[in-house]
Amino acid sequence: MDKELQKRILSSFILIPVCLFFIIKGSFLFNFFLLVCLFITFFEWFAMSKRKNYHLFGYLFLAFAFYSAYALRNNFADENLIIFLLIIITCISTDVGGYVFGKIFKGPKLIKISPKKTYSGMIGGYLLSIIFINVFFYYSYLFYDGIAIFSLETLIIILLISTVSQIGDLTVSYFKRLSNIKDTGKIIPGHGGLLDRLDGMIFAFPFSYIMFSIII
């Protein structure tokens, strides 16, 4: 195991419980956490876009993405937490599945924008997100009074969110290539910047907010 992967795993073990604490606690703690993340991503976008002609659009989109995250966690009555966690888990498992399956199976490249992305990674992202949400639903009784059932509708929602998350990953990769940088920052050892980790989520949040507003 190389040192970068070790840093990546160690950082994840620290970050995931911290993030879950704020997400589960909700209220002003979550809102404060969200605001801190917004300012960090603003700074990383500023450093990356270097006042290019699209930099203003990036700020507006980030603001809408974080507003969507706020609305998802604070709206939708008693279901807001399980909906928010479903989105987060789908995005994370998509990212992990893409990385692991891509490393193991390799194969044809997905797109030139991000040379490391492969079709095997894309499929792995879908598979792992389905597996992780199944496990999540099985233990959802720990923090959800209702009954979480994995249905065909759930499967479609997972596939849609996973697809949007992967599109977000590729989009941020495209802007990184325009800026000729590998990572958006160095705040997270082994991962890079916060935008590197939230790339899929900042696209998944707005999409999910609109989708669940229609469904519920």
C-alpha positions as CSV (number, residue, x, y, z in Angstrom):
1,M,0.0,0.0,0.0
2,D,1.5,3.3,-1.1
3,K,1.8,6.3,1.3
4,E,-0.8,8.4,-0.6
5,L,-3.4,5.6,-0.2
6,Q,-2.5,5.3,3.5
7,K,-3.1,9.0,4.0
8,R,-6.4,8.7,2.0
9,I,-7.7,5.9,4.3
10,L,-6.5,7.6,7.5
11,S,-8.1,10.9,6.5
12,S,-11.3,9.1,5.7
13,F,-11.4,7.4,9.1
14,I,-11.1,10.8,10.8
15,L,-13.4,12.8,8.5
16,I,-16.3,10.5,8.2
17,P,-17.2,10.4,11.9
18,V,-16.7,14.2,12.2
19,C,-19.0,14.8,9.2
20,L,-21.6,12.3,10.4
21,F,-21.7,14.0,13.8
22,F,-22.7,17.4,12.3
23,I,-25.1,15.8,9.8
24,I,-26.9,13.6,12.4
25,K,-27.0,16.4,15.0
26,G,-28.5,18.8,12.5
27,S,-29.8,22.2,13.7
28,F,-27.3,25.1,14.0
29,L,-24.4,22.7,14.3
30,F,-25.0,21.4,10.8
31,N,-25.7,24.8,9.4
32,F,-22.4,26.1,10.8
33,F,-20.5,23.1,9.4
34,L,-22.1,23.7,6.0
35,L,-21.2,27.4,6.1
36,V,-17.5,26.5,6.9
37,C,-17.4,24.1,3.9
38,L,-19.0,26.7,1.7
39,F,-16.3,29.3,2.5
40,I,-13.5,26.7,1.9
41,T,-14.9,25.7,-1.5
42,F,-15.3,29.3,-2.4
43,F,-11.6,29.9,-1.6
44,E,-10.5,26.8,-3.6
45,W,-12.7,27.8,-6.6
46,F,-11.1,31.3,-6.4
47,A,-7.6,29.9,-6.4
48,M,-8.5,27.5,-9.2
49,S,-10.5,29.7,-11.6
50,K,-8.1,32.6,-11.2
51,R,-10.8,35.1,-12.3
52,K,-11.4,33.4,-15.6
53,N,-14.6,34.3,-17.5
54,Y,-16.5,31.5,-15.8
55,H,-15.5,32.1,-12.2
56,L,-18.7,34.0,-11.3
57,F,-20.9,31.1,-12.5
58,G,-18.9,28.8,-10.2
59,Y,-19.6,30.9,-7.1
60,L,-23.3,31.0,-8.0
61,F,-23.5,27.2,-8.6
62,L,-21.6,26.5,-5.3
63,A,-24.0,28.7,-3.4
64,F,-27.0,26.9,-4.9
65,A,-25.4,23.5,-4.2
66,F,-24.9,24.3,-0.5
67,Y,-28.4,25.9,-0.2
68,S,-29.7,22.6,-1.7
69,A,-27.8,20.7,1.0
70,Y,-29.2,22.9,3.7
71,A,-32.8,22.5,2.4
72,L,-32.4,18.7,2.1
73,R,-31.3,18.4,5.7
74,N,-33.8,20.9,7.1
75,N,-36.9,20.3,5.0
76,F,-38.9,17.1,4.2
77,A,-40.1,16.6,7.8
78,D,-39.0,13.4,9.5
79,E,-37.5,12.0,6.4
80,N,-34.8,14.7,5.9
81,L,-32.0,12.8,7.7
82,I,-32.5,9.5,5.9
83,I,-32.8,11.3,2.5
84,F,-29.6,13.3,3.2
85,L,-27.7,10.3,4.3
86,L,-28.9,8.4,1.2
87,I,-27.4,11.1,-1.0
88,I,-24.1,11.2,0.9
89,I,-23.7,7.5,1.0
90,T,-24.5,7.1,-2.7
91,C,-21.9,9.8,-3.6
92,I,-19.2,8.3,-1.3
93,S,-19.8,4.7,-2.4
94,T,-19.8,5.8,-6.1
95,D,-16.5,7.5,-5.5
96,V,-15.0,4.5,-3.7
97,G,-16.4,2.0,-6.2
98,G,-15.0,4.0,-9.1
99,Y,-11.6,4.2,-7.4
100,V,-11.4,0.5,-6.3
101,F,-12.9,-1.1,-9.4
102,G,-10.9,1.2,-11.7
103,K,-7.7,0.2,-9.9
104,I,-8.4,-3.5,-9.9
105,F,-10.1,-4.1,-13.4
106,K,-8.7,-1.1,-15.3
107,G,-9.9,-1.5,-18.9
108,P,-11.0,1.1,-21.4
109,K,-10.9,4.8,-20.4
110,L,-14.2,6.6,-19.9
111,I,-13.4,10.1,-21.1
112,K,-10.3,12.2,-22.0
113,I,-11.3,14.9,-19.5
114,S,-10.2,12.6,-16.6
115,P,-7.7,10.0,-17.9
116,K,-7.9,7.8,-14.8
117,K,-11.7,7.2,-15.1
118,T,-12.6,3.9,-16.6
119,Y,-15.8,2.1,-17.6
120,S,-15.1,-0.5,-14.9
121,G,-14.8,2.2,-12.4
122,M,-18.2,3.7,-13.5
123,I,-19.9,0.3,-13.2
124,G,-18.1,-0.3,-9.8
125,G,-19.5,3.0,-8.6
126,Y,-23.1,1.9,-9.4
127,L,-22.6,-1.5,-7.8
128,L,-21.1,-0.3,-4.6
129,S,-23.7,2.4,-4.2
130,I,-26.5,-0.2,-4.4
131,I,-24.7,-2.4,-1.9
132,F,-24.0,0.4,0.5
133,I,-27.6,1.7,0.4
134,N,-28.9,-1.8,1.0
135,V,-26.7,-2.1,4.2
136,F,-27.7,1.5,5.2
137,F,-31.4,0.7,4.9
138,Y,-31.0,-2.5,6.9
139,Y,-29.6,-0.5,9.9
140,S,-31.7,2.6,9.3
141,Y,-33.8,1.8,12.4
142,L,-31.0,3.1,14.5
143,F,-31.9,6.7,13.7
144,Y,-35.2,6.6,11.7
145,D,-38.6,5.7,13.2
146,G,-40.1,4.8,9.8
147,I,-39.4,1.7,7.7
148,A,-36.8,2.1,4.9
149,I,-37.5,-0.4,2.2
150,F,-35.2,-0.9,-0.8
151,S,-37.6,-0.8,-3.7
152,L,-37.4,-0.4,-7.5
153,E,-38.0,3.4,-6.9
154,T,-35.0,3.4,-4.5
155,L,-32.8,1.6,-7.1
156,I,-33.8,4.2,-9.8
157,I,-33.0,7.1,-7.3
158,I,-29.6,5.6,-6.5
159,L,-28.7,5.2,-10.1
160,L,-29.7,8.7,-10.9
161,I,-27.8,10.3,-8.0
162,S,-24.8,8.1,-8.7
163,T,-24.9,9.2,-12.4
164,V,-25.1,12.9,-11.4
165,S,-22.3,12.4,-8.9
166,Q,-20.0,10.9,-11.6
167,I,-20.9,13.8,-13.9
168,G,-19.9,16.2,-11.1
169,D,-16.6,14.4,-10.7
170,L,-15.9,14.7,-14.4
171,T,-16.9,18.3,-14.5
172,V,-14.6,19.4,-11.7
173,S,-11.8,17.4,-13.3
174,Y,-12.4,19.3,-16.5
175,F,-12.0,22.7,-14.7
176,K,-8.9,21.4,-13.0
177,R,-7.4,20.5,-16.4
178,L,-8.3,24.0,-17.6
179,S,-6.4,25.4,-14.6
180,N,-3.6,22.9,-15.1
181,I,-3.7,21.6,-11.5
182,K,-4.0,18.1,-10.0
183,D,-6.0,18.9,-6.9
184,T,-8.1,21.9,-5.9
185,G,-6.2,22.2,-2.6
186,K,-4.2,20.4,0.1
187,I,-6.6,20.7,3.1
188,I,-7.2,16.9,3.2
189,P,-4.1,14.6,3.3
190,G,-4.3,12.0,0.5
191,H,-7.4,13.5,-1.0
192,G,-6.5,17.1,-1.9
193,G,-8.9,19.9,-1.5
194,L,-12.5,19.9,-0.2
195,L,-13.8,20.4,-3.8
196,D,-11.9,17.2,-4.7
197,R,-14.1,15.3,-2.3
198,L,-17.3,17.2,-2.8
199,D,-17.2,17.3,-6.6
200,G,-19.9,14.7,-7.0
201,M,-22.0,16.0,-4.1
202,I,-22.2,19.6,-5.2
203,F,-24.0,18.3,-8.3
204,A,-26.0,15.6,-6.5
205,F,-27.4,18.0,-3.9
206,P,-29.2,20.4,-6.4
207,F,-30.4,17.5,-8.5
208,S,-31.7,15.6,-5.4
209,Y,-33.3,18.6,-3.9
210,I,-35.4,19.2,-7.1
211,M,-36.1,15.4,-7.5
212,F,-37.3,14.9,-3.9
213,S,-39.3,18.2,-3.9
214,I,-41.2,16.7,-6.8
215,I,-41.5,13.2,-5.3
216,I,-42.5,14.1,-1.8
